[in-house]
């Protein structure tokens, strides 16, 4: 059974989404941080990632490119602010076509209880206008469909997969000279 996605707007600039997965958090974290895994689930039905670059460290960049229906292309990227495997990711996000103004700060908190991981994702936008554009878009449907795809992938991740990075120690931007955070 698919777990429900909850979407809330607790402040003028924030969207908070919560969803549970029947998998330990290290696997859910890996699905967010391993390019080969991200390509297998991240996006709405009909939207497939053709490029996933992840430099998983504070100050490291990420970039995803999707191909969608009718030849549509969408791309976004940003910079990691915090990486605490397997419990937290924080990064900036901006879309190439700037369909919402400014840049968002995104954080994912992964908590586990009895083998079930709850993911809480917070998007903090530059303005209420940006937040409202996202709320009015098909974002919720896309997130729901992507998470359904992730549900399908997670059982296969329960067996060892070659080439996945080992969990990282707690690292923050302040641990790296010259990075901002």
Buried (B, 14 or more C-beta within 10 A) or exposed (E): EEBEBEBEBEEEBBBBBBBBBBBBBBBBBBBBBBBEBBBBBBBBBEBBBEEBEBEBBBBBBBBBBBBBEEEEEBBBBBBBBBBBBBBBBBBBBBBEEEEBEEBBBBBBBBEBEEEBBBBBBBBBBBEEEBBBBBBEEEBBEBBBBBBBBBBEBBEEBEEEEEEBEEBBEEBBBEBBEEBEB
